[in-house]
Amino acid sequence: MTQHNDKSRFANKIAIITGAGSGIGKATALKLANEGAHVALFDLVNDRISQTEAEINAVHPGAARAFDVDISDPARVEKAVLETVELFGGLDIVFANAGINGVSAPIEEIQVEDWQRIITTNLDGTFFTIKYALPHLKKRGGGSIVITSSINGNQRFTSFGMSAYSTSKAGQVAFSKMAALELARFKIRVNVICPGAIATNIDQSTVKTDELHQIVIPMEFPEGEQPLADGPGQPEHVANLVAFLASSESKHITGAEIVIDGAESLLR
């Protein structure tokens, strides 16, 4: 990963990043820390989040702290936000990024608990993160919130069996736009990004049922489903966008829905 030399863009800024142990979350945590931010890493405690914390602190001592957070649990989210503010002294940036693919199945076949787990993690988790962060953003007199949605459920509907996932991702977009209007008077900006295929480990949270073949409509695409690239985008590509939206460089941008997919959704 190319290191950015500018240490001042996020000097004295404090950021919460959910899903910070890998993929887009980790790349964004590294970028913000390299540019001066203190970063609170929200994720389930495991080797990945510990490695992210250690990697940042090796270069920027004390800049990162990992918190054991399940974003589907409002009590754990609230506790971690309070601990972040106590540790670092405030809050300026929230990157609500954590999410799961969950179970892919026909609507008739998906279990109620599997549907609810996807909605609770992706949509409710975004709400919990922002709800408990808001009082602290308001105290600082502004701030930036960035939400990770997806092209699925917004620009594209070809992921068969992912009705719950797509519903959660469409809900995030609507929520971000409502929040952008509500929070504008407090100078808090809210934007949502919609990545396409990015090289992350989110597929590890995907379970495909045997019944999927019953609903898949056969489709053929040209070779190379991302016209701008030879393969999936990289987490660093998304981190660059998040950093822009988190910075004062985008101070007149709020309520935006930004697609970052190498034109994948245009092709499909």
MIDRENTI-663865 format. One line per 5 residues: number of its first residue (from 1); for each residue x, y, z of C-alpha. Coordinates in nm, 4 decimals, always signed. Each point is the difference from the previous one (the first is absolute). Layout:
N
NUM) X:Y:Z ~ ...
// end
This chain:
268
1) +0.0000:+0.0000:+0.0000 ~ +0.1370:+0.3415:-0.0943 ~ +0.0494:+0.2175:+0.3067 ~ -0.1264:+0.3567:-0.0158 ~ +0.2508:+0.2634:+0.1087
6) -0.2556:+0.2537:+0.1219 ~ -0.0142:-0.0337:+0.3788 ~ -0.2236:+0.3012:+0.0489 ~ -0.3266:-0.0638:-0.1836 ~ -0.1464:-0.1784:+0.3040
11) +0.2226:+0.1441:+0.2735 ~ -0.1864:+0.0108:+0.3340 ~ -0.2951:-0.1870:-0.1543 ~ -0.1542:-0.3073:+0.1600 ~ -0.1688:-0.2638:-0.2152
16) -0.2119:-0.3054:+0.0705 ~ +0.0244:-0.2716:-0.2654 ~ -0.2251:-0.3058:+0.0184 ~ +0.1107:-0.3226:-0.1627 ~ +0.3557:+0.1278:+0.0406
21) +0.1733:-0.3369:+0.0191 ~ +0.0250:-0.0639:-0.3721 ~ -0.0842:+0.1158:-0.3497 ~ -0.1393:+0.3488:-0.0497 ~ -0.0103:+0.0716:+0.3733
26) +0.3651:-0.0869:+0.0534 ~ +0.1160:+0.1926:-0.3086 ~ -0.1907:+0.3064:+0.1177 ~ +0.1342:-0.0261:+0.3548 ~ +0.3556:-0.0149:-0.1343
31) -0.0560:+0.2968:-0.2283 ~ -0.1592:+0.2245:+0.2621 ~ +0.2685:-0.0869:+0.2550 ~ +0.2761:+0.0656:-0.2542 ~ -0.1502:+0.3454:-0.0489
36) -0.0122:+0.0883:+0.3683 ~ -0.3241:-0.1424:+0.1419 ~ -0.0568:-0.2003:+0.3145 ~ -0.2082:-0.3020:-0.0975 ~ -0.2363:-0.2138:+0.2060
41) -0.0188:-0.3434:-0.1608 ~ -0.3416:-0.1600:+0.0559 ~ -0.0143:-0.3707:-0.0791 ~ -0.0314:-0.3369:+0.1624 ~ +0.3270:-0.0608:+0.1804
46) +0.2151:-0.2448:-0.1944 ~ +0.3440:-0.0254:-0.1562 ~ -0.0957:+0.2288:-0.2888 ~ -0.1051:+0.2963:+0.2134 ~ +0.2964:-0.0463:+0.2326
51) +0.2333:+0.0000:-0.2997 ~ -0.1582:+0.3190:-0.1366 ~ +0.0408:+0.1700:+0.3377 ~ +0.3631:-0.1105:+0.0308 ~ +0.0813:+0.0983:-0.3587
56) -0.1248:+0.3562:+0.0533 ~ +0.1546:+0.0466:+0.3434 ~ +0.3392:-0.1249:-0.1220 ~ +0.0155:+0.3032:-0.2291 ~ -0.2149:+0.2426:+0.2008
61) +0.0249:-0.0946:+0.3702 ~ -0.3307:+0.0340:+0.1818 ~ -0.1946:+0.0953:-0.3105 ~ -0.2201:-0.3125:-0.0071 ~ -0.2066:-0.1946:+0.2487
66) -0.2016:-0.3118:-0.0754 ~ -0.3411:-0.0424:+0.1618 ~ -0.1933:-0.3270:+0.0212 ~ -0.3265:+0.0974:-0.1674 ~ -0.2857:-0.1924:-0.1561
71) -0.1829:+0.2783:-0.1836 ~ -0.3286:-0.1916:+0.0203 ~ +0.0099:+0.0468:+0.3792 ~ -0.0952:+0.3590:+0.0894 ~ +0.1373:-0.0255:+0.3547
76) +0.3445:-0.1014:-0.1248 ~ -0.0013:+0.2742:-0.2620 ~ -0.0965:+0.2669:+0.2533 ~ +0.2640:-0.1195:+0.2470 ~ +0.2767:+0.0057:-0.2627
81) -0.0950:+0.3483:-0.1189 ~ +0.0137:+0.1325:+0.3567 ~ +0.3368:-0.1694:+0.0576 ~ +0.1328:+0.1492:-0.3244 ~ -0.0961:+0.3520:+0.1019
86) +0.1450:-0.0494:+0.3468 ~ +0.3268:-0.1329:-0.1416 ~ +0.0576:+0.2436:-0.2858 ~ -0.1952:+0.3032:+0.1238 ~ -0.2691:+0.0365:-0.2639
91) -0.1318:-0.1173:-0.3350 ~ +0.0147:+0.1505:-0.3499 ~ -0.0417:-0.2800:-0.2549 ~ -0.2192:-0.3098:-0.0119 ~ +0.0475:-0.2636:-0.2686
96) -0.2931:-0.2420:+0.0347 ~ +0.1492:-0.2743:-0.2104 ~ -0.0602:-0.3375:+0.1698 ~ -0.2382:-0.2423:-0.1651 ~ -0.0626:-0.3592:-0.1045
101) -0.1310:-0.1749:-0.3095 ~ -0.1725:-0.2684:+0.2063 ~ -0.2182:-0.2722:-0.1476 ~ -0.0917:+0.0036:-0.3676 ~ -0.3278:-0.1841:-0.0594
106) -0.3348:+0.0316:-0.1770 ~ -0.2515:+0.2117:+0.1923 ~ -0.2122:-0.3068:+0.0790 ~ +0.2994:-0.1898:+0.1330 ~ +0.1948:+0.2562:+0.2005
111) -0.0449:-0.0495:+0.3722 ~ -0.1508:+0.2895:+0.1963 ~ +0.2995:+0.0087:+0.2338 ~ +0.2400:+0.0202:-0.2971 ~ -0.1970:+0.2911:-0.1496
116) -0.0038:+0.1781:+0.3356 ~ +0.3731:-0.0540:+0.0577 ~ +0.0856:+0.1681:-0.3310 ~ -0.2359:+0.2944:+0.0576 ~ +0.1094:+0.0398:+0.3621
121) +0.3700:-0.0067:-0.0816 ~ +0.0007:+0.2143:-0.3128 ~ -0.2848:+0.2465:+0.0487 ~ -0.0590:+0.0078:+0.3752 ~ +0.3766:-0.0086:+0.0588
126) +0.0413:+0.3138:-0.2112 ~ -0.2787:+0.1693:+0.1961 ~ +0.1477:-0.1001:+0.3369 ~ +0.3455:+0.1259:-0.0966 ~ -0.1263:+0.3386:-0.1121
131) -0.2597:+0.0417:+0.2753 ~ +0.2551:-0.0379:+0.2773 ~ +0.2664:+0.2035:-0.1806 ~ -0.2187:+0.3035:-0.0660 ~ +0.0121:+0.1700:+0.3426
136) +0.3801:+0.0004:-0.0184 ~ +0.0125:+0.1262:-0.3597 ~ -0.2337:+0.2829:+0.0986 ~ +0.2279:+0.0978:+0.2880 ~ +0.2810:+0.0556:-0.2512
141) -0.2272:+0.2219:-0.2102 ~ +0.0021:-0.2114:-0.3117 ~ +0.1487:-0.3123:-0.1465 ~ -0.0280:-0.2521:-0.2795 ~ -0.1904:-0.3279:-0.0162
146) +0.0643:-0.2456:-0.2835 ~ -0.2101:-0.3145:-0.0427 ~ +0.0987:-0.3037:-0.2062 ~ -0.2971:-0.1221:-0.2023 ~ +0.0341:-0.1892:-0.3300
151) -0.0953:+0.0059:-0.3651 ~ -0.2144:-0.3043:+0.0905 ~ -0.3483:+0.1196:+0.0875 ~ +0.0635:+0.3423:-0.1524 ~ +0.1502:-0.0129:-0.3488
156) -0.0099:-0.3750:-0.0534 ~ -0.2372:-0.2847:+0.0800 ~ +0.1725:-0.3015:-0.1521 ~ +0.1230:-0.1671:+0.3201 ~ -0.2644:-0.2700:+0.0194
161) -0.0996:-0.1093:+0.3479 ~ +0.1344:+0.3151:+0.1629 ~ -0.3352:+0.1660:+0.0652 ~ +0.0821:+0.0660:+0.3664 ~ +0.3450:+0.1397:-0.0774
166) -0.1286:+0.2217:-0.2805 ~ -0.2850:+0.1247:+0.2189 ~ +0.2444:+0.0924:+0.2769 ~ +0.2231:+0.1835:-0.2469 ~ -0.2887:+0.1946:-0.1549
171) -0.1110:+0.0933:+0.3514 ~ +0.3430:+0.1417:+0.0788 ~ -0.0254:+0.2345:-0.2984 ~ -0.3410:+0.1310:+0.1061 ~ +0.1202:+0.0381:+0.3598
176) +0.3076:+0.1944:-0.1096 ~ -0.2059:+0.2503:-0.1961 ~ -0.2444:+0.0553:+0.2866 ~ +0.2932:+0.0399:+0.2395 ~ +0.1743:+0.2465:-0.2326
181) -0.3005:+0.2321:+0.0104 ~ -0.0595:-0.0383:+0.3724 ~ +0.3621:+0.0633:+0.0940 ~ +0.0843:+0.2809:-0.2433 ~ -0.0879:+0.2661:+0.2595
186) +0.2642:-0.1518:+0.2270 ~ +0.2610:+0.0131:-0.2802 ~ +0.0195:-0.3802:+0.0027 ~ +0.0287:-0.1434:-0.3494 ~ -0.1317:-0.3454:-0.0929
191) +0.0935:-0.1797:-0.3199 ~ -0.0370:-0.3574:-0.1201 ~ +0.2314:-0.1983:-0.2257 ~ -0.1080:-0.2898:-0.2200 ~ +0.2941:-0.2266:-0.0823
196) -0.0158:-0.2693:-0.2625 ~ +0.2255:-0.3047:+0.0138 ~ +0.2891:+0.0783:+0.2334 ~ +0.2687:-0.2480:+0.1001 ~ -0.1018:-0.0548:+0.3639
201) -0.0906:-0.2968:+0.2180 ~ -0.3738:+0.0767:+0.0253 ~ -0.0704:-0.3164:-0.1997 ~ +0.1062:-0.1938:+0.3099 ~ -0.3326:+0.1090:+0.1520
206) -0.1990:-0.1346:-0.2970 ~ -0.2035:-0.3205:+0.0166 ~ -0.1709:-0.1141:-0.3204 ~ -0.2848:-0.2483:+0.0309 ~ -0.0595:-0.2923:-0.2353
211) -0.3302:+0.1523:-0.1145 ~ +0.1669:+0.2962:-0.1719 ~ +0.0077:-0.1753:-0.3378 ~ -0.3819:+0.0179:-0.0041 ~ -0.0033:+0.3799:-0.0371
216) +0.3199:+0.0852:-0.1882 ~ -0.0623:+0.1490:-0.3451 ~ +0.2861:-0.0981:-0.2352 ~ +0.2007:+0.2997:-0.1185 ~ +0.3142:+0.0420:-0.2045
221) +0.2283:+0.3000:+0.0397 ~ +0.2879:+0.1182:-0.2155 ~ +0.3398:-0.1117:+0.1174 ~ +0.1078:+0.2343:+0.2751 ~ -0.2911:+0.1181:+0.2086
226) +0.1768:+0.3195:+0.1113 ~ +0.0859:+0.2120:-0.3049 ~ +0.2405:+0.2258:+0.1930 ~ +0.2096:-0.2811:+0.1466 ~ +0.1205:-0.3529:-0.0629
231) -0.1714:-0.1274:+0.3137 ~ -0.1631:+0.1099:+0.3229 ~ +0.0805:+0.3373:+0.1464 ~ +0.2394:+0.0212:+0.2927 ~ -0.0870:+0.1092:+0.3552
236) +0.2448:+0.2902:-0.0399 ~ -0.2092:+0.1383:-0.2867 ~ -0.2970:+0.0267:+0.2338 ~ +0.2138:+0.1335:+0.2865 ~ +0.1054:+0.2917:-0.2200
241) -0.3649:+0.0897:-0.0593 ~ -0.0884:-0.0316:+0.3681 ~ +0.2921:+0.2239:+0.0966 ~ -0.1173:+0.2652:-0.2438 ~ -0.3549:-0.0106:+0.1375
246) +0.1318:+0.0089:+0.3575 ~ +0.2177:+0.3037:-0.0671 ~ -0.0723:+0.3708:-0.0321 ~ +0.0672:-0.0357:-0.3737 ~ -0.3600:-0.1216:-0.0338
251) -0.1569:+0.2528:+0.2374 ~ -0.2835:+0.0843:-0.2440 ~ -0.0877:-0.3639:-0.0710 ~ -0.2746:-0.1659:+0.2021 ~ -0.2814:-0.2378:-0.0851
256) +0.2054:-0.1350:-0.2904 ~ -0.0185:-0.3596:-0.1215 ~ +0.3318:-0.0782:-0.1656 ~ +0.0547:-0.3130:-0.2070 ~ +0.3515:-0.1436:-0.0024
261) -0.0060:-0.3084:-0.2211 ~ +0.2148:+0.0513:-0.3091 ~ -0.3198:+0.0363:-0.2101 ~ -0.1076:-0.3528:+0.0972 ~ -0.3624:+0.1005:+0.0603
266) -0.0168:+0.1814:-0.3351 ~ +0.1051:-0.3150:-0.1817 ~ -0.2496:-0.2201:+0.1795
// end
